[in-house]
Amino acid sequence: MRKHLPVKVQGRLSPPEDLPRCTYYFGPFDSDKEASSNTPGYIEDLESEGARRVSIRIKRCQPSELTICESEAMQF
């Protein structure tokens, strides 16, 4: 039996200065290879929504939220 790995793709959205920087978590995936093979589609989706700079980092995690924007994180 194959164990499910909680692999997430972290996409860092860095739009112009007046818009917040956001981190989007995608997944879960069974392996790093599976996550890597899905990243082009996630990049395309983010760019179609207006992202100007996108970087991808694959890491194993279980975030409490799937979308985190810096401006929201700074609010109390």
Backbone torsions as a table, in degrees:
resi	resn	phi	psi	omega
1	MET	NA	130.3	-179.0
2	ARG	-83.5	130.2	179.3
3	LYS	-83.8	135.9	179.1
4	HIS	-78.3	125.9	178.5
5	LEU	-98.2	133.6	179.7
6	PRO	-81.4	65.8	179.9
7	VAL	-88.1	132.0	178.7
8	LYS	-122.6	153.1	173.4
9	VAL	-103.7	127.2	178.3
10	GLN	-102.0	117.3	175.6
11	GLY	-107.6	124.2	-178.9
12	ARG	-97.9	115.0	179.2
13	LEU	-95.2	119.6	-179.5
14	SER	-122.7	80.0	179.8
15	PRO	-77.7	-174.2	179.3
16	PRO	-53.7	162.5	-173.5
17	GLU	-55.9	-29.4	-177.3
18	ASP	-81.7	-6.0	178.1
19	LEU	-109.4	151.2	-177.1
20	PRO	-71.8	152.4	170.3
21	ARG	-84.0	133.0	-177.3
22	CYS	-126.5	150.2	173.4
23	THR	-116.0	128.4	179.7
24	TYR	-115.5	131.4	177.5
25	TYR	-105.1	131.9	179.4
26	PHE	-121.8	151.8	177.0
27	GLY	135.1	-161.8	4.7
28	PRO	-80.5	161.1	177.4
29	PHE	-125.5	157.5	-179.7
30	ASP	-80.6	-17.8	-178.0
31	SER	-157.7	164.4	174.6
32	ASP	-62.2	-37.7	-179.9
33	LYS	-62.7	-43.1	178.0
34	GLU	-63.5	-41.8	178.2
35	ALA	-62.1	-44.4	179.7
36	SER	-60.9	-40.2	-177.8
37	SER	-70.0	-18.6	179.3
38	ASN	-94.1	-9.7	-174.9
39	THR	-63.2	-36.1	179.8
40	PRO	-57.6	-38.0	178.7
41	GLY	-66.9	-38.4	178.3
42	TYR	-68.9	-39.7	176.7
43	ILE	-61.4	-45.4	179.2
44	GLU	-59.9	-43.2	178.6
45	ASP	-61.7	-45.3	-179.7
46	LEU	-65.3	-41.3	178.6
47	GLU	-66.3	-34.3	178.4
48	SER	-69.0	-20.6	177.1
49	GLU	-91.9	4.2	174.6
50	GLY	105.4	7.2	178.6
51	ALA	-64.4	136.4	-179.8
52	ARG	-96.3	-36.9	179.2
53	ARG	-134.9	126.7	-179.1
54	VAL	-129.1	131.3	172.2
55	SER	-127.2	149.5	-176.7
56	ILE	-119.0	135.3	173.1
57	ARG	-133.8	127.8	179.5
58	ILE	-96.5	127.6	178.2
59	LYS	-150.8	156.6	176.9
60	ARG	-89.2	123.5	-179.7
61	CYS	-164.0	170.1	174.7
62	GLN	-135.7	80.6	-176.4
63	PRO	-67.9	150.3	178.1
64	SER	-75.6	-23.5	176.9
65	GLU	-132.1	147.6	-178.7
66	LEU	-89.2	-19.5	176.7
67	THR	-130.8	124.8	179.8
68	ILE	-130.6	119.1	178.1
69	CYS	-108.1	137.3	-176.2
70	GLU	-57.8	-38.9	-179.4
71	SER	-65.0	-35.6	177.7
72	GLU	-72.1	-37.6	-178.9
73	ALA	-66.1	-26.0	-177.6
74	MET	-84.5	-13.7	-179.8
75	GLN	-77.2	147.1	179.2
76	PHE	-100.5	NA	NA
